[in-house]
Amino acid sequence: MPLSSAPTGSVAAPSQTPEEMTEAVRAFVTKYPEALLLEDGRAIFDLRRAQLRVSAEHGRCALHLWSEDRNLVRRVLGVAVRPGGVLRLSVQRMGQARPQMLELVSEGKRRTPSTRELTRRRYLGLLERVLARAFPDERPEGLRTAMDLERSFGPAYARGVLRRGRECWAVIAVNGAESQATVDGVLTLGVLWLAQLREQASGRRLFQGLRLVLPTGMAATTRARLAWMDAKIARYELFGLDERTEELERLDAADNGNLATRLLDAPNQVTAVAPDGRFAEAIARVLALVPPGTRVLGRWGSEALERVGGDVGSAHKNTARIDADGPVAELRLRSAGELAFLVHGLEFARARAGYVGQSFNRHIAVTVGSGAQETALTADTEATLRERVWALFARRRASGDLRDVLFRSAPESWLASVLRGRLPEIDAALAAEPVYTEVAAMTGGGRSLDRGMLDLLGVTRDRRLAVIEIKAAEDLQMALQGLDYWIRVRHHHLGNVDAATGLGELQQSGYFPEVRLAAEPPLLLLVAPALDIHPATETVLRHLDPRVEWTLVALDQRWRSRVRVVWRRRSGDGLRAISPTGS
């Protein structure tokens, strides 16, 4: 369907077929590969750093976007072209009847730097007026948005001080034109701002804590995080600001009982990849494409299902020698009807279950590649696709070339695939299995809770859950992103316990079926190469509530070829953040 066939400026008519809507989205993304996906005017995905898949299946058009830290699935109800490179989408969240609007906008529609700077300057004036009215006994000082690269402060965050004599509060705020991801990052920057002010004060001023001002309706993530900050180190006050009315509303930090989150059932990987399972034939067809000597992982991650031999019929043989530098293929069940095949964390093939025509006969469709390169595996394409897969496997290996885009792609997924079968080397308390990867992002009500995928979820030898957050590049938000997943896993493990079985929601949903999990909060492990751990990460971690037991693990930079821990820091090692009195 050509894009021009949709009515301009309005949502497309219900007569649009799923196939027409799918083709419209694909055509737009092909024309504008650097587009943004907007929700309520805020950018939630940048296609330069995210992936998009749209398909027409079972009489519906399904839209799926994902990035390193976020995941979104919607049913598309209609599409419409708007002038200037904009595609408006009427979509429906799964399980909800009320539709919502999303927009794909081209590069030309991105806000210019001058527009952003003007918005931020105007916001400073508004913020000063609002603070002066809300806190008449305190004086706003030094409000600014100046960039400070040395201390990681960007111009999106307005910061300053509220002062009354020697008693002060650090203030940090974000205007409503910023993205939800920028708003969610405010607490990390606020903690660093408070730490800087306390260090500079040297006892001359007493900083009580941190006040955060966020746009109305965009504070859900920050509220959940604030419930797990250490009140003995600092006080925290959160406010929602309506910039149109200049109304400031105080918000209480959300406890776990108020957490809006939903847990997806764990698909049964064991039966799906079994020799007589529903994907058995598809597995054999895909493994016939990979090079001899490939190690194939399928159940939890540390268990090798097979070593692929050299002939097409040897997908289940254990005869070939494993090359120490050779690739590792993984079978990963993404849902009951979809199995992914990956090489060092990079997907190269996929098997999807569906129905033949209007009947109830099941059919497994196998494709190789992704995006525009996704190709159905048939007798006619098998030889060509085998060549592509062999070329990919040859380039994506530990001794590969850093200049090669296929070698550099998806580094965090590669690191997760390395660690998945070697968790005891990260921490001796961890069991080698079971371990879950890409745990579905426990999303729920609230637009800011469309979170990404939890990297790894494991268990200790004494049956305690372990949330493992992985970064392969420097990320200022590492600590609090890990906290996000810890909060949700804790909620689903300890909340809504079944009276008859004593099992929490997590195990009721099929996770860890062979383990009786301990009734304790999970541990939080944050793992990254030593040189890629942001210097501010430990500062933020020291401000967490002591109930969050965390370990920061630094790896040798050569993690692709070997796993070696360089150093560890733990929450109970006696180090403390600076207190209000400077002690």
Secondary structure, 3 states (H helix, E strand, C coil): CCHHHCCCCCCCCCCCCHHHHHHHHHHHHHHCCCCEEEECCEEEEECCCCEEEEEEECCEEEEEEEECCEEEEEEEEEEEEECCCEEEEEEEECCCCCEEEEEEECHHHCCCHHHHHHHHHHHHHHHHHHHHHHCCCCEEEEEECCCEHHHCECCCEEEEEEEECCEEEEEEEECCCCCHHHHHCHHHHHHHHHHHHHHHHCCCCEEEEEEEEEECCCCHHHHHHHCCECCCCCEEEEEEEECCCCEEEEECCCCHHHCCCCCCCCCCHHHHCCCCCCCHHHHHHHHCCCCCCCEEECCCCCCEEEECCCCCCCCCCECCCCCCCCCEEEEEEEECCEEEEEECCEEEEEEEEEECCCCCCEEEEEEECCHHHCEECCCCCHHHHHHHHHHHHHHCCCCCCCCCHHHHCCHHHHHHHHHHCCHHHHCCCECCCCCEEEECCCCCCCHHHCCCCEEEEEEECCCCEEEEEECCCCCCCHHHHHHHHHHHHHHHHHCCCCCCCCCCHHHHCCCCCCCCCCCCCCEEEEEEEHHHCCCCHHHHHCCECCCCCEEEEEECCCCCCCCCEEEEEECCCCCCCCCCCCC
